[in-house]
Amino acid sequence: MEENSVPKLLSIKRAAQEVGLSRNKLAELIKENLIPVIVIPGYKFTKVSTDDINRFIAEQRTRKI
């Protein structure tokens, strides 16, 4: 992420669509504390940062098949 830039926040449904996962699978990863969420006071929806999703994906990369 570029310095001083703000990460894009997505709904869980939209974040799942962006990375090709089901909403339920992404929610499971969140529940297991593998992907953090953003909770904004006074706002009822939970958001996921694109930076956190990209970091999670990068950590999962492997050369094994």
Secondary structure, 3 states (H helix, E strand, C coil): CCCCCCCCEEEHHHHHHHHCCCHHHHHHHHHCCCCCCEECCCCCCEEEEHHHHHHHHHHHCCCCC
